[in-house]
């Protein structure tokens, strides 16, 4: 493992390229998703070893509900099966989910809740799956909650909105990685990535490994995060 310092506390990943990986190998799209799950296991363990505290994975977007029914079923079956994975307990990883759970099958929701409860005391790293998730849905939902609570409009600020997002219990991502060669954020954590460092690579998610992860972290470490300040102010502080 490459020696790395200044590890991002929170890494968010858009896991793109499963289908194209499978197509390039003459395999059905579902084969790409199966291999993608193996990559999730490897990258989760790699992040634990590197000291990452939060790993958020874009697993299934609200837009993905428009995919063929057969593919959605295969994805849900894969999710159902792998929620039994011992990776959480073996690596002391806490499991969380963000997204519109009401659209998921009942058996998946029950399995998710059991895994959340089972891993609640784990504290090495928190792994978050974004399932049936979109940032615009999340922001609209936050606005609805604020309205229901009767908050005075004059009292609404950035903190108010942040505290009504599904990610309110975790820090914003330091680093957003997207695999698969696309250069967009696809309705993912739009509020939370306001100051995140963005890293795009051509590698399809099933081929993304520890070496690729280290490249992304090394790229992050080479950047100067100023948050609107000058380089001189950052140096002084």
TORFI-942571 format. One line per 4 residues: their letters; for each residue x, y negated, z negated of N, C-alpha, C. Coordinates in nm, 2 decimals, always signed. Example, Ala and Ser with C-alpha at 12.3 -4.5 7.8 and 13.67 -1.06 7.14 Angstrom:
AS) +1.32 +0.57 -0.78 +1.23 +0.45 -0.78 +1.32 +0.33 -0.78 ~ +1.28 +0.22 -0.71 +1.37 +0.11 -0.71 +1.29 +0.00 -0.79
END
This chain:
XXXX) +0.08 +0.12 +0.00 +0.00 +0.00 +0.00 +0.09 -0.13 +0.00 ~ +0.06 -0.22 +0.09 +0.13 -0.34 +0.10 +0.12 -0.42 -0.03 ~ +0.23 -0.48 -0.08 +0.22 -0.56 -0.20 +0.15 -0.70 -0.17 ~ +0.04 -0.72 -0.23 -0.04 -0.84 -0.21 -0.06 -0.91 -0.34
XXXX) -0.06 -1.04 -0.34 -0.09 -1.12 -0.46 -0.21 -1.21 -0.42 ~ -0.26 -1.28 -0.52 -0.37 -1.37 -0.50 -0.49 -1.30 -0.42 ~ -0.54 -1.19 -0.48 -0.64 -1.11 -0.42 -0.78 -1.19 -0.43 ~ -0.86 -1.19 -0.32 -0.99 -1.25 -0.33 -1.07 -1.19 -0.44
XXXX) -1.14 -1.27 -0.52 -1.23 -1.21 -0.62 -1.35 -1.14 -0.55 ~ -1.40 -1.20 -0.45 -1.52 -1.15 -0.38 -1.50 -1.14 -0.23 ~ -1.51 -1.02 -0.18 -1.50 -1.00 -0.03 -1.64 -0.96 +0.02 ~ -1.68 -1.03 +0.12 -1.81 -0.99 +0.19 -1.77 -0.94 +0.33
XXXX) -1.84 -0.83 +0.38 -1.80 -0.77 +0.50 -1.93 -0.75 +0.59 ~ -1.92 -0.79 +0.72 -2.02 -0.76 +0.82 -1.96 -0.64 +0.89 ~ -2.02 -0.52 +0.86 -1.97 -0.40 +0.91 -2.02 -0.37 +1.06 ~ -1.95 -0.42 +1.16 -2.01 -0.42 +1.29 -1.93 -0.32 +1.38
XXXX) -2.00 -0.26 +1.47 -1.93 -0.18 +1.57 -1.95 -0.03 +1.56 ~ -2.04 +0.02 +1.47 -2.07 +0.16 +1.46 -2.12 +0.22 +1.59 ~ -2.22 +0.15 +1.65 -2.28 +0.20 +1.78 -2.18 +0.20 +1.89 ~ -2.10 +0.09 +1.91 -2.01 +0.08 +2.02 -1.89 +0.18 +2.00
XXXX) -1.86 +0.21 +1.87 -1.75 +0.31 +1.85 -1.80 +0.44 +1.90 ~ -1.93 +0.48 +1.86 -1.98 +0.61 +1.91 -2.00 +0.61 +2.06 ~ -2.04 +0.51 +2.12 -2.06 +0.50 +2.27 -1.93 +0.52 +2.34 ~ -1.82 +0.46 +2.28 -1.69 +0.47 +2.35 -1.64 +0.62 +2.34
XXXX) -1.69 +0.69 +2.24 -1.64 +0.83 +2.23 -1.75 +0.93 +2.29 ~ -1.85 +0.88 +2.35 -1.95 +0.97 +2.41 -2.04 +1.03 +2.31 ~ -2.05 +0.97 +2.19 -2.13 +1.03 +2.08 -2.26 +0.95 +2.06 ~ -2.36 +1.01 +2.00 -2.48 +0.93 +1.97 -2.46 +0.82 +1.87
XXXX) -2.54 +0.72 +1.87 -2.52 +0.60 +1.78 -2.51 +0.65 +1.63 ~ -2.59 +0.75 +1.60 -2.59 +0.80 +1.46 -2.46 +0.85 +1.41 ~ -2.38 +0.90 +1.51 -2.24 +0.95 +1.47 -2.16 +0.83 +1.42 ~ -2.18 +0.72 +1.48 -2.11 +0.60 +1.44 -2.14 +0.55 +1.30
XXXX) -2.27 +0.57 +1.27 -2.32 +0.53 +1.13 -2.26 +0.63 +1.03 ~ -2.26 +0.76 +1.06 -2.20 +0.86 +0.97 -2.05 +0.82 +0.94 ~ -1.98 +0.80 +1.05 -1.84 +0.76 +1.03 -1.82 +0.63 +0.96 ~ -1.92 +0.54 +0.98 -1.92 +0.41 +0.91 -1.93 +0.43 +0.76
XXXX) -2.01 +0.53 +0.72 -2.02 +0.55 +0.57 -1.89 +0.60 +0.51 ~ -1.82 +0.68 +0.59 -1.68 +0.72 +0.54 -1.59 +0.60 +0.52 ~ -1.60 +0.51 +0.61 -1.52 +0.38 +0.60 -1.56 +0.31 +0.48 ~ -1.69 +0.30 +0.45 -1.74 +0.24 +0.32 -1.67 +0.30 +0.20
XXXX) -1.67 +0.43 +0.19 -1.60 +0.50 +0.08 -1.46 +0.45 +0.07 ~ -1.38 +0.46 +0.18 -1.24 +0.43 +0.18 -1.21 +0.28 +0.14 ~ -1.29 +0.19 +0.20 -1.27 +0.05 +0.17 -1.31 +0.01 +0.03 ~ -1.42 +0.08 -0.02 -1.45 +0.06 -0.16 -1.34 +0.09 -0.25
XXXX) -1.28 +0.21 -0.23 -1.17 +0.26 -0.32 -1.05 +0.17 -0.30 ~ -1.03 +0.13 -0.18 -0.91 +0.04 -0.15 -0.93 -0.10 -0.22 ~ -1.05 -0.15 -0.22 -1.07 -0.28 -0.29 -1.06 -0.26 -0.44 ~ -1.10 -0.15 -0.50 -1.08 -0.13 -0.64 -0.94 -0.13 -0.67
XXXX) -0.86 -0.06 -0.59 -0.71 -0.05 -0.62 -0.65 -0.19 -0.61 ~ -0.70 -0.27 -0.53 -0.64 -0.40 -0.51 -0.68 -0.51 -0.61 ~ -0.78 -0.47 -0.69 -0.83 -0.57 -0.79 -0.94 -0.66 -0.74 ~ -1.01 -0.63 -0.63 -1.12 -0.71 -0.59 -1.24 -0.68 -0.69
XXXX) -1.31 -0.78 -0.73 -1.41 -0.77 -0.83 -1.55 -0.75 -0.77 ~ -1.57 -0.81 -0.65 -1.70 -0.80 -0.59 -1.68 -0.76 -0.44 ~ -1.76 -0.67 -0.39 -1.75 -0.63 -0.25 -1.90 -0.62 -0.20 ~ -1.93 -0.71 -0.11 -2.07 -0.72 -0.06 -2.07 -0.67 +0.09
XXXX) -2.15 -0.57 +0.12 -2.15 -0.51 +0.25 -2.29 -0.53 +0.32 ~ -2.28 -0.59 +0.44 -2.41 -0.61 +0.52 -2.45 -0.48 +0.58 ~ -2.54 -0.41 +0.52 -2.57 -0.27 +0.55 -2.69 -0.26 +0.65 ~ -2.79 -0.34 +0.63 -2.91 -0.33 +0.72 -2.98 -0.47 +0.71
XXXX) -2.99 -0.54 +0.82 -3.05 -0.67 +0.82 -3.20 -0.66 +0.84 ~ -3.27 -0.77 +0.81 -3.42 -0.77 +0.85 -3.44 -0.76 +1.00 ~ -3.35 -0.81 +1.08 -3.36 -0.80 +1.22 -3.34 -0.65 +1.27 ~ -3.27 -0.57 +1.19 -3.25 -0.43 +1.22 -3.38 -0.35 +1.22
XXXX) -3.48 -0.40 +1.16 -3.61 -0.33 +1.16 -3.66 -0.33 +1.31 ~ -3.61 -0.41 +1.40 -3.65 -0.41 +1.54 -3.58 -0.30 +1.62 ~ -3.49 -0.22 +1.56 -3.42 -0.12 +1.63 -3.51 +0.00 +1.66 ~ -3.47 +0.09 +1.74 -3.56 +0.21 +1.77 -3.59 +0.29 +1.64
XXXX) -3.71 +0.34 +1.63 -3.76 +0.40 +1.51 -3.67 +0.52 +1.47 ~ -3.62 +0.59 +1.57 -3.53 +0.71 +1.54 -3.40 +0.66 +1.47 ~ -3.35 +0.55 +1.52 -3.22 +0.50 +1.46 -3.25 +0.45 +1.31 ~ -3.36 +0.39 +1.29 -3.39 +0.34 +1.16 -3.41 +0.46 +1.06
XXXX) -3.48 +0.56 +1.11 -3.50 +0.68 +1.02 -3.36 +0.74 +0.99 ~ -3.27 +0.75 +1.09 -3.14 +0.81 +1.07 -3.06 +0.73 +0.97 ~ -3.07 +0.60 +0.98 -3.00 +0.51 +0.88 -3.05 +0.52 +0.74 ~ -3.19 +0.53 +0.73 -3.25 +0.55 +0.60 -3.21 +0.68 +0.54
XXXX) -3.21 +0.79 +0.62 -3.18 +0.92 +0.57 -3.03 +0.92 +0.52 ~ -2.95 +0.85 +0.60 -2.80 +0.84 +0.56 -2.79 +0.77 +0.43 ~ -2.86 +0.66 +0.41 -2.86 +0.58 +0.29 -2.91 +0.67 +0.17 ~ -3.02 +0.74 +0.19 -3.08 +0.82 +0.09 -2.98 +0.92 +0.04
XXXX) -2.91 +0.99 +0.14 -2.81 +1.09 +0.11 -2.69 +1.04 +0.03 ~ -2.64 +0.93 +0.07 -2.52 +0.88 +0.02 -2.53 +0.80 -0.11 ~ -2.66 +0.77 -0.15 -2.67 +0.71 -0.28 -2.65 +0.81 -0.40 ~ -2.62 +0.93 -0.36 -2.58 +1.03 -0.46 -2.43 +1.03 -0.47
XXXX) -2.36 +0.95 -0.39 -2.22 +0.96 -0.39 -2.15 +0.93 -0.53 ~ -2.05 +1.01 -0.56 -1.99 +0.99 -0.69 -1.88 +0.88 -0.69 ~ -1.87 +0.81 -0.57 -1.77 +0.70 -0.56 -1.79 +0.60 -0.67 ~ -1.91 +0.57 -0.71 -1.94 +0.47 -0.81 -1.89 +0.51 -0.95
XXXX) -1.92 +0.63 -0.99 -1.87 +0.67 -1.12 -1.73 +0.70 -1.13 ~ -1.67 +0.76 -1.02 -1.53 +0.80 -1.02 -1.44 +0.68 -1.02 ~ -1.49 +0.57 -0.96 -1.41 +0.45 -0.95 -1.46 +0.33 -1.05 ~ -1.55 +0.37 -1.14 -1.60 +0.27 -1.23 -1.66 +0.15 -1.16
XXXX) -1.74 +0.18 -1.06 -1.80 +0.07 -0.97 -1.95 +0.05 -1.01 ~ -1.98 -0.07 -1.03 -2.13 -0.10 -1.05 -2.20 -0.12 -0.92 ~ -2.32 -0.07 -0.90 -2.39 -0.07 -0.78 -2.50 -0.17 -0.79 ~ -2.51 -0.26 -0.69 -2.62 -0.36 -0.68 -2.68 -0.37 -0.54
XXXX) -2.79 -0.43 -0.53 -2.85 -0.44 -0.39 -2.91 -0.58 -0.38 ~ -2.90 -0.64 -0.27 -2.98 -0.77 -0.24 -3.06 -0.74 -0.11 ~ -3.17 -0.81 -0.10 -3.26 -0.79 +0.02 -3.40 -0.77 -0.02 ~ -3.49 -0.76 +0.08 -3.63 -0.74 +0.06 -3.66 -0.59 +0.04
XXXX) -3.66 -0.54 -0.08 -3.68 -0.40 -0.11 -3.82 -0.35 -0.08 ~ -3.92 -0.45 -0.07 -4.06 -0.41 -0.04 -4.07 -0.34 +0.09 ~ -3.98 -0.36 +0.18 -3.99 -0.30 +0.32 -3.93 -0.16 +0.32 ~ -3.86 -0.12 +0.22 -3.79 +0.01 +0.22 -3.89 +0.12 +0.18
XXXX) -3.87 +0.25 +0.22 -3.95 +0.36 +0.18 -3.94 +0.37 +0.03 ~ -4.05 +0.42 -0.03 -4.06 +0.43 -0.18 -3.94 +0.52 -0.23 ~ -3.91 +0.63 -0.17 -3.81 +0.72 -0.22 -3.67 +0.65 -0.22 ~ -3.65 +0.57 -0.12 -3.52 +0.49 -0.11 -3.52 +0.39 -0.23
XXXX) -3.63 +0.32 -0.25 -3.63 +0.23 -0.36 -3.61 +0.29 -0.50 ~ -3.67 +0.41 -0.52 -3.65 +0.48 -0.64 -3.50 +0.53 -0.66 ~ -3.44 +0.58 -0.55 -3.31 +0.62 -0.55 -3.21 +0.50 -0.58 ~ -3.24 +0.39 -0.52 -3.16 +0.27 -0.55 -3.17 +0.23 -0.69
XXXX) -3.29 +0.23 -0.75 -3.30 +0.18 -0.89 -3.23 +0.28 -0.98 ~ -3.24 +0.41 -0.95 -3.17 +0.51 -1.04 -3.01 +0.48 -1.04 ~ -2.96 +0.45 -0.92 -2.82 +0.43 -0.91 -2.78 +0.30 -0.98 ~ -2.86 +0.20 -0.97 -2.84 +0.07 -1.03 -2.83 +0.09 -1.19
XXXX) -2.93 +0.17 -1.24 -2.94 +0.19 -1.38 -2.82 +0.28 -1.42 ~ -2.78 +0.38 -1.34 -2.68 +0.47 -1.38 -2.54 +0.40 -1.39 ~ -2.52 +0.30 -1.30 -2.39 +0.24 -1.29 -2.38 +0.10 -1.36 ~ -2.48 +0.07 -1.44 -2.49 -0.07 -1.49 -2.38 -0.10 -1.58
XXXX) -2.32 +0.00 -1.65 -2.21 -0.03 -1.75 -2.07 -0.03 -1.68 ~ -2.06 +0.01 -1.56 -1.93 +0.02 -1.49 -1.88 -0.13 -1.46 ~ -1.75 -0.15 -1.48 -1.70 -0.28 -1.48 -1.57 -0.30 -1.41 ~ -1.53 -0.21 -1.33 -1.41 -0.22 -1.25 -1.43 -0.31 -1.13
XXXX) -1.54 -0.29 -1.06 -1.58 -0.37 -0.95 -1.73 -0.36 -0.93 ~ -1.79 -0.46 -0.87 -1.94 -0.45 -0.83 -1.95 -0.44 -0.68 ~ -2.01 -0.34 -0.64 -2.03 -0.32 -0.49 -2.18 -0.35 -0.46 ~ -2.20 -0.44 -0.37 -2.34 -0.49 -0.34 -2.37 -0.45 -0.20
XXXX) -2.48 -0.38 -0.18 -2.53 -0.35 -0.05 -2.64 -0.45 -0.01 ~ -2.63 -0.52 +0.10 -2.73 -0.61 +0.16 -2.82 -0.52 +0.25 ~ -2.94 -0.49 +0.20 -3.03 -0.40 +0.27 -3.16 -0.47 +0.30 ~ -3.21 -0.46 +0.42 -3.33 -0.54 +0.46 -3.31 -0.68 +0.42
XXXX) -3.19 -0.74 +0.45 -3.15 -0.87 +0.41 -3.13 -0.97 +0.52 ~ -3.17 -1.09 +0.50 -3.13 -1.20 +0.59 -3.12 -1.32 +0.50 ~ -3.02 -1.41 +0.53 -3.00 -1.53 +0.45 -3.12 -1.63 +0.46 ~ -3.18 -1.64 +0.57 -3.30 -1.73 +0.58 -3.41 -1.68 +0.50
XXXX) -3.43 -1.54 +0.50 -3.54 -1.49 +0.41 -3.50 -1.52 +0.26 ~ -3.38 -1.50 +0.23 -3.33 -1.53 +0.09 -3.36 -1.67 +0.05 ~ -3.32 -1.77 +0.14 -3.34 -1.91 +0.11 -3.49 -1.94 +0.10 ~ -3.57 -1.89 +0.19 -3.72 -1.91 +0.18 -3.77 -1.86 +0.05
XXXX) -3.73 -1.74 +0.01 -3.77 -1.68 -0.11 -3.73 -1.77 -0.23 ~ -3.62 -1.82 -0.23 -3.57 -1.91 -0.34 -3.66 -2.03 -0.35 ~ -3.69 -2.09 -0.23 -3.78 -2.21 -0.23 -3.92 -2.17 -0.29 ~ -3.97 -2.06 -0.26 -4.10 -2.02 -0.31 -4.09 -2.00 -0.46
XXXX) -3.98 -1.94 -0.51 -3.97 -1.92 -0.66 -3.96 -2.06 -0.73 ~ -3.89 -2.15 -0.67 -3.88 -2.29 -0.73 -4.01 -2.35 -0.74 ~ -4.09 -2.34 -0.63 -4.22 -2.40 -0.63 -4.31 -2.34 -0.73 ~ -4.31 -2.20 -0.74 -4.39 -2.13 -0.84 -4.36 -2.17 -0.98
XXXX) -4.23 -2.20 -1.01 -4.19 -2.24 -1.14 -4.23 -2.39 -1.17 ~ -4.27 -2.46 -1.07 -4.32 -2.60 -1.09 -4.20 -2.69 -1.12 ~ -4.09 -2.67 -1.06 -3.97 -2.75 -1.09 -4.00 -2.89 -1.02 ~ -3.97 -3.00 -1.09 -3.98 -3.13 -1.04 -3.88 -3.15 -0.92
XXXX) -3.93 -3.19 -0.80 -3.85 -3.20 -0.69 -3.72 -3.29 -0.72 ~ -3.74 -3.39 -0.81 -3.62 -3.48 -0.84 -3.52 -3.40 -0.92 ~ -3.55 -3.29 -0.97 -3.46 -3.21 -1.05 -3.39 -3.10 -0.97 ~ -3.43 -3.09 -0.84 -3.37 -2.98 -0.76 -3.24 -3.03 -0.70
XXXX) -3.13 -2.94 -0.73 -3.00 -2.97 -0.67 -2.94 -2.84 -0.62 ~ -2.81 -2.84 -0.59 -2.75 -2.72 -0.53 -2.75 -2.61 -0.63 ~ -2.73 -2.64 -0.76 -2.73 -2.54 -0.86 -2.87 -2.47 -0.88 ~ -2.97 -2.55 -0.86 -3.11 -2.50 -0.87 -3.13 -2.39 -0.76
XXXX) -3.09 -2.42 -0.64 -3.10 -2.33 -0.53 -3.01 -2.20 -0.56 ~ -2.89 -2.22 -0.60 -2.80 -2.11 -0.62 -2.85 -2.02 -0.73 ~ -2.92 -2.07 -0.83 -2.97 -1.99 -0.94 -3.09 -1.92 -0.90 ~ -3.15 -1.94 -0.78 -3.27 -1.87 -0.74 -3.24 -1.78 -0.62
XXXX) -3.11 -1.77 -0.59 -3.07 -1.67 -0.48 -3.05 -1.53 -0.55 ~ -3.05 -1.43 -0.47 -3.03 -1.29 -0.52 -2.89 -1.27 -0.56 ~ -2.80 -1.36 -0.53 -2.66 -1.34 -0.56 -2.62 -1.43 -0.68 ~ -2.72 -1.48 -0.76 -2.69 -1.57 -0.86 -2.60 -1.52 -0.97
XXXX) -2.59 -1.39 -0.98 -2.51 -1.33 -1.09 -2.36 -1.30 -1.05 ~ -2.32 -1.35 -0.93 -2.19 -1.33 -0.88 -2.13 -1.45 -0.82 ~ -2.00 -1.46 -0.81 -1.94 -1.58 -0.74 -1.96 -1.57 -0.59 ~ -1.95 -1.68 -0.53 -1.96 -1.69 -0.38 -1.84 -1.61 -0.32
XXXX) -1.86 -1.56 -0.20 -1.74 -1.49 -0.14 -1.62 -1.58 -0.11 ~ -1.50 -1.53 -0.14 -1.38 -1.60 -0.11 -1.35 -1.57 +0.04 ~ -1.37 -1.45 +0.08 -1.34 -1.40 +0.21 -1.45 -1.33 +0.28 ~ -1.49 -1.37 +0.40 -1.59 -1.30 +0.48 -1.52 -1.23 +0.60
XXXX) -1.53 -1.10 +0.61 -1.47 -1.02 +0.72 -1.58 -0.98 +0.81 ~ -1.56 -0.99 +0.94 -1.65 -0.93 +1.04 -1.56 -0.84 +1.13 ~ -1.60 -0.72 +1.14 -1.53 -0.63 +1.23 -1.61 -0.62 +1.37 ~ -1.55 -0.56 +1.47 -1.62 -0.53 +1.59 -1.61 -0.64 +1.70
XXXX) -1.53 -0.75 +1.67 -1.50 -0.84 +1.78 -1.60 -0.95 +1.80 ~ -1.71 -0.95 +1.73 -1.81 -1.06 +1.74 -1.77 -1.18 +1.65 ~ -1.80 -1.30 +1.70 -1.76 -1.42 +1.63 -1.88 -1.50 +1.58 ~ -1.96 -1.44 +1.49 -2.07 -1.51 +1.43 -2.10 -1.45 +1.30
XXXX) -2.18 -1.51 +1.22 -2.21 -1.46 +1.08 -2.35 -1.40 +1.07 ~ -2.43 -1.40 +1.18 -2.55 -1.32 +1.19 -2.64 -1.33 +1.06 ~ -2.67 -1.45 +1.02 -2.77 -1.47 +0.92 -2.74 -1.40 +0.79 ~ -2.61 -1.40 +0.75 -2.55 -1.33 +0.64 -2.50 -1.43 +0.53
XXXX) -2.56 -1.44 +0.42 -2.51 -1.52 +0.31 -2.48 -1.66 +0.35 ~ -2.57 -1.72 +0.42 -2.54 -1.86 +0.48 -2.51 -1.96 +0.37 ~ -2.58 -1.96 +0.26 -2.56 -2.06 +0.16 -2.42 -2.03 +0.09 ~ -2.40 -1.90 +0.06 -2.29 -1.86 -0.02 -2.15 -1.87 +0.05
XXXX) -2.15 -1.87 +0.18 -2.02 -1.87 +0.25 -1.98 -2.01 +0.29 ~ -2.04 -2.12 +0.23 -2.01 -2.25 +0.27 -1.86 -2.28 +0.27 ~ -1.79 -2.23 +0.17 -1.65 -2.25 +0.16 -1.57 -2.12 +0.17 ~ -1.63 -2.01 +0.22 -1.55 -1.89 +0.24 -1.46 -1.90 +0.35
XXXX) -1.35 -1.82 +0.34 -1.25 -1.81 +0.45 -1.31 -1.70 +0.54 ~ -1.31 -1.73 +0.68 -1.37 -1.63 +0.77 -1.26 -1.56 +0.85 ~ -1.28 -1.43 +0.86 -1.18 -1.34 +0.93 -1.25 -1.25 +1.02 ~ -1.22 -1.26 +1.15 -1.28 -1.17 +1.25 -1.17 -1.08 +1.31
XXXX) -1.21 -0.96 +1.33 -1.11 -0.87 +1.40 -1.19 -0.78 +1.50 ~ -1.11 -0.73 +1.60 -1.17 -0.65 +1.71 -1.20 -0.51 +1.67 ~ -1.14 -0.46 +1.56 -1.16 -0.32 +1.52 -1.30 -0.29 +1.48 ~ -1.35 -0.18 +1.54 -1.49 -0.13 +1.51 -1.48 -0.08 +1.36
XXXX) -1.60 -0.10 +1.29 -1.60 -0.06 +1.15 -1.56 +0.08 +1.12 ~ -1.59 +0.18 +1.20 -1.55 +0.32 +1.17 -1.40 +0.33 +1.17 ~ -1.33 +0.24 +1.24 -1.18 +0.25 +1.24 -1.11 +0.15 +1.15 ~ -1.19 +0.07 +1.07 -1.13 -0.02 +0.98 -1.08 +0.05 +0.86
XXXX) -0.95 +0.03 +0.83 -0.88 +0.11 +0.73 -0.81 +0.02 +0.63 ~ -0.73 +0.08 +0.54 -0.66 +0.00 +0.44 -0.57 -0.10 +0.50 ~ -0.50 -0.06 +0.61 -0.41 -0.15 +0.68 -0.48 -0.27 +0.73 ~ -0.60 -0.25 +0.79 -0.68 -0.36 +0.84 -0.73 -0.45 +0.73
XXXX) -0.76 -0.39 +0.62 -0.80 -0.47 +0.50 -0.69 -0.56 +0.45 ~ -0.57 -0.50 +0.45 -0.46 -0.58 +0.40 -0.42 -0.69 +0.50 ~ -0.44 -0.67 +0.63 -0.42 -0.78 +0.72 -0.52 -0.90 +0.69 ~ -0.64 -0.86 +0.66 -0.74 -0.97 +0.63 -0.71 -1.04 +0.50
XXXX) -0.66 -0.97 +0.40 -0.63 -1.03 +0.28 -0.50 -1.12 +0.29 ~ -0.40 -1.07 +0.37 -0.28 -1.14 +0.40 -0.31 -1.27 +0.47 ~ -0.41 -1.26 +0.57 -0.45 -1.38 +0.64 -0.52 -1.48 +0.54 ~ -0.60 -1.43 +0.45 -0.66 -1.52 +0.35 -0.56 -1.59 +0.27
XXXX) -0.46 -1.51 +0.23 -0.36 -1.57 +0.14 -0.27 -1.68 +0.20 ~ -0.27 -1.67 +0.33 -0.19 -1.77 +0.41 -0.26 -1.91 +0.43 ~ -0.39 -1.91 +0.39 -0.47 -2.03 +0.41 -0.47 -2.12 +0.29 ~ -0.49 -2.25 +0.31 -0.49 -2.34 +0.20 -0.64 -2.38 +0.18
XXXX) -0.69 -2.35 +0.06 -0.83 -2.37 +0.03 -0.84 -2.51 -0.04 ~ -0.89 -2.61 +0.03 -0.88 -2.75 -0.02 -1.02 -2.79 -0.08 ~ -1.13 -2.73 -0.04 -1.26 -2.78 -0.08 -1.28 -2.93 -0.07 ~ -1.24 -2.98 +0.04 -1.26 -3.12 +0.07 -1.15 -3.21 +0.02
XXXX) -1.05 -3.16 -0.06 -0.94 -3.24 -0.11 -0.83 -3.24 -0.01 ~ -0.72 -3.32 -0.03 -0.61 -3.32 +0.05 -0.51 -3.22 +0.00 ~ -0.41 -3.18 +0.08 -0.31 -3.09 +0.04 -0.23 -3.14 -0.08 ~ -0.21 -3.27 -0.08 -0.13 -3.33 -0.20 -0.21 -3.31 -0.33
XXXX) -0.34 -3.32 -0.32 -0.42 -3.31 -0.44 -0.42 -3.16 -0.49 ~ -0.42 -3.07 -0.40 -0.42 -2.93 -0.43 -0.29 -2.90 -0.50 ~ -0.18 -2.95 -0.44 -0.04 -2.93 -0.50 -0.03 -2.98 -0.64 ~ -0.08 -3.10 -0.66 -0.08 -3.16 -0.79 -0.16 -3.08 -0.90
X) -0.28 -3.04 -0.86 -0.36 -2.97 -0.95 -0.31 -2.83 -0.98
END
